């Protein structure tokens, strides 16, 4: 999500908070509690949706490439590469009530999404061997956010209140991209000509910052215990992923450190450009001219923007 999209919600939220700070005392029912009793913790967990960005674009384009290749040779497309967009969001929050309606909080948690699928094609190019190709990726993304924010509550009933929240945070990322490629060539009589198998794994890490805002409901079971349900939106874009690639296959093994790049590459078969991602020590083509069949080369981006719906418990300390 572009930062320009965030300006209006962030400005509106800041204005709301400042207006709340200057509400007349008669509108803020003050509880007679000491400093220590103003602290509370919230434990919550739930489901989350993720955008993911370039990785999902690469998977969508992979499906298109396999379909086009199968059609070009009048062959068969098999399987489907599934985008990864669902996961979980768990959080532990420490909050301090500045007033009866306004609190500040510091939280940490665990975001995770993963998926695996398989796709490929079976073709019989003229005057060539029969080819059965399978691409099977397994992807996981994990993030630990450290978030700082403010929350404003609006009473509904004696025991229930609406909570508006927002803030900023840092996100520490670990990602793993593992896949197998199997390419089997057979003769017209069905005998095996060659069986090519490769295994590639990227172990990646990164960090970045983002924003979040949301709305929730708190219901007090007692003075010190509340049930919470919350919808939260986040905007987090990671601009670079670095780590190690391990390659096994074709009688050759290798491991090196580098970065994940986004590019569009032209297929020598269909002569169309398809979105892909690759792992390189430096930008593809450097220090020479970029490869002519590549275009729009840049660092691959991981988009963790999305929505979460969480339930939890808030416990007033002491």
Buried (B, 14 or more C-beta within 10 A) or exposed (E): BEEEEBEEBBEEBEEBBEEBBEEEEEEBEEEEEEEEBBBBBBBBBBEBBBBBBBBBBBBBBBBBBBBBBBBBBEBEBBBBBBBBBEBBBBBBBBBEBBBBBBBBBBBBBBBBBBBBBBBBBBBBEEEEBBBBBBBBBBBBBBBBBBBEBBBBBEEEEEEEBEBBBBBBBBBBBBBBBBBBBBBBBBEEEEEEEEEEEBBBBBBBEBEBBBBBBBBBBBBBEEEEEBBBBBBBBBBBBBEBBBBBBBBBBEEEEEEEEBBBBBBBBBBEEBEBBBBBBBBBEEBEBEEEEEEEEBEEBEBBBBBBBBBBBBBBEBEBEE
